[in-house]
Amino acid sequence: MIRRPGERTLRLRAGLRPAVRTGAAGLLRPAVRLGAAVLLPPALTATAVLAMGPAVAAAEGTPTVKLPVMTAVLTDDADCTERSTAKATAMPWEHQSLELLRAARISQGAGVKVGVVDTGVSTEALTLAGRVEALGGGGDDCVGHGTFVAGLIAAAPTKGVAFHGVAPRASIVAVRATTEHGTSSAAGVAAGIRDAVDAGAQVVEVSAAFETTSAALDDAVSYAAKHDSLIVAAAVPDPPSGPGAGTPAPRKYWPAASPGVLSVLDVDVKGVRQDDALLPVDADLAAPGDGVVGIGPRGSGHFVGNGASLAAGYAAGAAALVRSAFPDLSAAEVARRLISTAYPDYVPRLDAYAAVASVPEDGTKGAGARADAHVGVVRMPDRTQGEHATRTAVLVAAAGLGVLLLAGWVALAVPRGRARGWRPPRR
């Protein structure tokens, strides 16, 4: 887990759920709760609210669009995921939550390689064309989950479609760490992490979350750290496709629980999680991951997905933005920046725009600036600096005039007071 000096990682407890609200200016605000309800402004209640099964997506008051659900694992006898014919043309709620349009003015992830250790990333994905480096069989994605995650990270904008990746100018290193139908193993993920790092990935997204770790997985995490590659991992496994047998107690999952790994939890459009969702012991960040729109392995249609692996995809994309805008930052410094610029909550909520727009307290900013390793606090640029300077000048001038008036009054009043022996004047 990533921890800032002098702080403890925020710990999740059953019954505590993060809440999010978007203000008129797009800034995140604490939600107002009445009982179990979360009140949201009209602009956000119209955004996508999606569920497992045939999903319905809506955004910005536009007509709803039915999207097929992207799953993480297929049954052994299932065919590969078919292409979607539906398109989500309205802006997804997660783009509004992360302020992606504003972040894109500063960084789009150019020059950064992001490894996706998942079911593979299809080289046929149109919005990733020319930016996928497939290792071994990583260019074939029968399930489509790895392609979906890669799209959240780096899908290019498409005319008539508002969806795009967080870092559309980043490139993808595709690694298949599962069977053809999506079953993962610790050994496969460990090998995938190493392969992605050896291919030059500066950020490595890991979708799998295991109940136990292994020597191979621990070694792979250490290997990434030695090569200054940031691992961004799902804090919990993705939800199963069928009903569960109740919610187990919070526990650790790997590699998310390993030292140096950025652990990410999923939240929905309301900033909350399902009552029966799996809980980690702790997590570093929360990001959109429930009811999010993404691409498929073939065609130009869209899917909808759920799970912490998708939240990890969004966080990995934000890490690519930071590594592009601040190329001198180490992997650990990138992680600290993502955490320290996040909106405070039970689990800090990712803010992609703040991550690239914030200015360290030492005043450095812009591409190439290196954050002071001892500075853990950042602040947003002060857009009212000119207003404050003018106000200060006026106050200083007023204070100076007051001093002059007081001095004149003293010059007149003191001699007269002495002449009267400090008695009140006669009327």
SULFEN-V450080 format. One record per pair of residues at least 4 apart in sequence whose C-alpha atoms are under 7 Angstrom apart, sorted by the first residue. I is the first residue (numbers start at 1). J is the second residue. D is the distance in whole Angstrom. If there is no record, write none. Layout:
i = {I,I}
j = {J,J}
d = {D,D}
This chain:
i = {1,1,1,1,1,1,1,1,1,2,2,2,2,2,3,3,3,4,9,9,10,10,10,10,11,11,12,12,12,12,17,17,18,18,18,18,18,19,19,19,19,19,20,20,20,20,20,20,21,21,21,21,21,22,22,22,22,23,23,23,26,31,31,32,32,33,33,33,34,40,40,41,42,43,46,46,46,46,47,47,47,47,47,48,48,48,48,48,49,49,49,50,50,50,50,51,51,52,53,54,54,54,54,55,55,55,55,55,56,56,56,56,57,57,57,57,58,58,58,58,59,59,59,59,60,62,65,66,67,67,67,67,68,68,68,69,69,69,70,70,70,70,71,71,72,72,72,73,73,73,73,74,74,74,74,75,76,80,80,81,81,81,83,83,83,83,84,84,84,84,85,86,86,87,87,88,88,89,89,89,90,90,91,91,91,92,92,93,93,94,94,94,95,95,96,98,98,98,98,99,99,99,100,100,100,100,102,103,103,103,103,104,106,107,107,107,108,108,108,108,109,109,109,109,109,109,109,110,110,110,111,111,112,112,112,112,112,112,113,113,113,113,113,113,113,113,114,114,114,114,114,114,114,115,115,115,115,115,115,115,115,116,116,116,116,116,116,116,116,116,117,117,117,117,117,117,117,117,117,117,118,118,118,118,118,118,118,119,119,119,119,119,119,119,119,120,120,120,120,120,120,120,120,120,121,121,121,121,121,121,121,121,122,122,122,122,122,123,123,123,124,124,125,125,125,125,126,127,127,128,128,128,131,131,132,132,132,132,133,133,133,134,134,134,134,134,135,135,137,138,138,138,139,141,142,142,143,143,144,144,144,145,146,147,147,147,147,148,148,148,148,149,149,149,150,151,151,151,151,152,152,152,152,152,153,153,153,153,153,153,153,154,154,154,154,154,154,154,154,155,155,155,156,156,156,157,157,164,166,166,166,167,167,167,173,173,175,175,177,177,177,177,178,178,178,178,178,179,179,184,184,185,186,186,187,187,187,188,189,190,190,190,190,191,192,193,193,194,194,195,196,196,196,197,197,197,201,202,202,203,203,203,203,203,204,204,204,204,205,205,205,205,205,205,206,206,206,207,207,207,208,208,209,209,209,209,209,209,209,210,210,211,211,211,212,212,213,213,213,214,215,216,217,218,219,220,221,222,223,224,224,224,225,225,228,228,229,230,230,231,231,232,232,232,232,232,233,233,233,233,233,233,233,234,234,234,234,234,234,234,235,235,235,235,235,235,235,235,236,236,236,236,236,237,238,238,238,239,246,247,247,247,248,250,250,250,251,251,251,252,252,252,253,253,254,256,256,256,257,262,262,263,263,263,264,264,264,264,264,264,264,264,265,265,265,265,265,265,266,266,266,266,266,266,266,266,267,267,267,267,267,267,267,267,268,268,268,268,268,268,273,283,284,284,284,285,285,285,285,285,286,286,286,286,287,287,287,287,287,288,288,289,289,289,289,289,290,290,290,291,291,291,292,292,292,293,293,293,293,294,294,294,295,295,295,296,296,296,306,307,308,309,310,311,312,313,314,315,316,317,318,318,319,319,320,321,321,322,322,322,322,323,323,323,325,325,325,325,326,326,326,326,327,327,328,328,328,329,329,329,329,330,331,332,333,334,335,336,337,337,338,338,338,339,340,340,340,341,341,341,341,342,342,342,342,343,343,343,343,344,344,345,351,352,353,354,357,358,358,358,358,359,359,359,359,359,359,359,360,360,360,360,360,361,361,361,364,365,384,385,386,387,388,389,390,391,392,393,394,395,396,397,398,399,400,401,402,403,404,405,406,407,408,409,410,412,413,414,415,416,417,417,418}
j = {256,257,258,259,260,261,262,263,284,259,260,261,262,284,7,8,9,336,282,284,282,283,346,347,281,282,16,281,282,346,272,273,271,272,345,346,347,30,31,270,271,272,28,29,30,31,270,271,28,29,30,31,40,26,27,28,29,27,28,29,96,38,39,38,39,37,38,39,38,44,45,45,46,60,58,59,60,61,58,59,60,92,93,57,58,59,92,93,57,269,291,55,56,57,291,55,291,69,69,66,67,68,69,66,67,68,69,304,64,65,66,67,64,65,66,67,62,63,64,65,90,91,92,93,90,90,88,86,86,302,303,304,84,303,304,303,304,305,145,303,304,305,145,305,143,145,182,143,181,182,183,78,143,181,182,181,181,142,143,142,143,144,296,298,299,301,299,301,302,303,301,301,302,301,302,161,302,160,161,162,161,162,95,162,163,163,293,97,269,98,288,292,99,100,100,350,351,352,353,103,352,353,104,166,352,353,353,107,352,353,356,108,356,321,324,325,167,168,169,321,167,168,169,170,320,321,324,169,170,324,170,324,170,171,202,320,323,324,170,171,172,173,200,201,202,203,171,172,173,201,202,203,204,172,173,174,196,201,203,204,205,146,150,172,173,174,175,204,205,206,174,175,176,177,189,192,193,205,206,207,146,175,176,177,178,206,207,141,143,145,146,176,177,178,182,138,139,140,141,146,147,174,175,176,138,139,140,141,146,147,150,174,139,140,141,147,297,129,132,139,297,298,129,297,298,299,300,155,156,132,155,156,171,172,171,172,173,174,172,173,174,138,139,173,174,175,174,175,176,174,175,176,174,297,180,181,181,182,148,296,297,149,150,151,295,296,297,152,294,295,296,153,310,313,154,155,165,294,295,165,166,294,313,314,165,166,167,313,314,316,317,165,166,167,168,169,170,171,317,164,165,168,164,165,168,163,164,168,314,317,318,317,320,321,196,201,192,196,184,188,189,192,182,183,184,185,188,183,184,188,208,189,190,217,191,216,217,192,193,194,216,217,220,195,196,197,220,198,220,199,200,201,204,201,224,229,229,229,230,229,230,231,316,320,229,230,231,232,231,232,233,312,313,316,232,233,234,233,234,309,234,237,234,235,236,237,253,254,255,253,254,252,253,254,253,254,217,254,255,218,219,220,221,222,223,224,225,226,227,228,229,230,229,230,330,331,331,261,331,261,262,261,262,263,312,316,255,256,261,262,263,264,312,256,263,264,265,308,309,312,253,256,263,264,265,280,283,308,253,278,279,280,308,308,307,308,309,307,276,276,277,278,278,279,280,281,279,280,281,257,280,281,257,280,258,261,262,263,263,284,335,283,284,285,283,284,285,286,287,308,311,312,283,285,286,287,308,311,286,287,288,289,290,307,308,311,271,272,273,286,287,288,289,290,272,273,288,289,290,291,277,347,339,347,348,339,347,348,349,350,347,348,349,350,311,314,315,349,350,292,311,306,307,308,310,311,305,306,307,304,305,306,304,305,306,302,303,304,305,302,303,304,301,302,303,301,302,303,310,311,312,313,314,315,316,317,318,319,320,321,322,352,323,334,324,325,356,326,334,355,356,327,329,334,356,366,367,368,367,368,369,370,367,368,368,369,370,333,334,370,371,334,335,336,337,338,339,340,341,355,342,350,355,348,376,377,378,351,354,355,378,348,349,350,351,348,349,350,351,348,349,349,355,356,357,358,380,378,379,380,381,363,364,365,378,379,380,381,364,371,377,378,379,377,378,379,369,369,388,389,390,391,392,393,394,395,396,397,398,399,400,401,402,403,404,405,406,407,408,409,410,411,412,413,414,416,417,418,419,420,421,422,422}
d = {7,6,6,5,5,5,6,6,7,7,5,6,6,7,7,7,6,7,7,7,6,7,6,6,6,5,7,6,6,7,6,7,6,5,6,6,7,6,5,6,4,5,6,6,5,5,6,5,5,5,6,5,6,6,6,5,6,5,6,6,7,6,6,6,6,6,5,6,7,6,6,6,7,7,7,6,6,5,5,4,6,7,5,5,5,5,6,6,6,7,6,6,6,6,5,6,6,7,6,7,7,6,6,6,5,6,7,7,6,5,4,6,5,5,6,7,6,6,5,6,6,6,6,7,7,7,6,7,6,7,5,6,7,5,6,6,5,6,6,6,6,5,6,7,7,5,6,7,6,4,6,6,7,5,6,7,7,5,6,6,6,6,7,5,6,7,7,5,6,7,5,5,6,5,5,7,6,6,4,6,7,5,7,5,6,7,7,6,7,6,6,7,6,5,7,7,5,5,7,6,6,6,6,7,7,6,6,6,6,4,7,5,7,5,7,6,5,6,5,6,5,7,5,5,5,4,5,5,5,6,6,6,5,6,7,6,7,6,6,5,6,7,7,5,6,7,6,5,6,5,6,5,6,6,4,6,5,5,6,4,6,7,7,7,6,5,6,6,5,6,7,5,6,6,7,6,7,6,5,7,5,6,5,5,7,7,6,6,7,6,5,5,6,6,6,4,6,6,5,5,7,6,5,4,6,5,6,6,5,4,7,5,5,5,5,6,5,7,6,5,7,6,6,5,5,7,7,5,5,7,5,7,5,6,6,5,6,7,6,5,6,5,5,6,5,7,6,6,7,5,5,5,6,6,6,7,6,6,6,6,5,6,6,6,7,6,6,6,5,5,6,6,6,5,6,4,6,6,6,5,6,6,6,6,5,5,6,6,6,7,4,4,6,5,4,7,6,7,7,5,4,5,5,6,5,7,5,7,7,5,6,5,6,6,6,7,6,7,6,5,5,6,5,5,4,7,7,5,7,7,7,6,6,6,6,6,7,6,6,6,6,5,5,6,6,6,6,6,6,6,7,6,7,5,6,7,7,5,6,5,5,6,7,7,7,6,5,6,6,5,6,7,6,6,6,5,7,6,6,4,7,6,6,7,6,5,5,5,6,5,5,7,5,6,7,6,6,6,7,6,6,6,6,6,6,6,6,6,6,6,5,7,6,7,6,5,6,7,5,5,6,6,5,6,6,6,7,5,7,6,5,6,6,6,6,5,6,5,5,5,6,5,5,5,5,6,6,6,6,6,7,6,6,7,4,6,6,6,7,5,7,6,7,5,5,5,7,5,5,6,5,5,6,7,6,6,7,5,7,6,7,5,5,6,6,6,5,5,7,7,6,5,7,6,5,6,5,6,6,5,6,4,6,6,5,5,5,5,5,6,6,5,6,6,6,6,6,6,5,6,7,7,7,7,7,7,6,5,6,6,6,6,5,6,5,7,7,6,5,7,5,6,5,6,5,4,7,4,6,6,6,5,5,5,7,7,6,5,7,6,5,6,7,5,6,7,6,6,7,7,6,6,7,6,6,6,6,6,6,6,6,5,6,7,6,6,7,6,7,7,6,5,7,7,7,7,5,7,5,5,6,7,7,6,6,7,6,6,6,6,7,6,6,6,6,6,6,6,6,6,6,7,6,7,7,6,7,7,6,6,7,5,5,5,5,5,5,7,7,5,7,7,6,7,6,5,7,6,6,5,6,6,6,6,6,6,6,6,6,7,7,5,6,7,6,7,6,6,6,6,6,6,6,6,6,6,6,6,6,6,6,6,6,6,6,6,6,6,6,6,6,6,7,6,6,7,6,6,6,6,6,5,6}
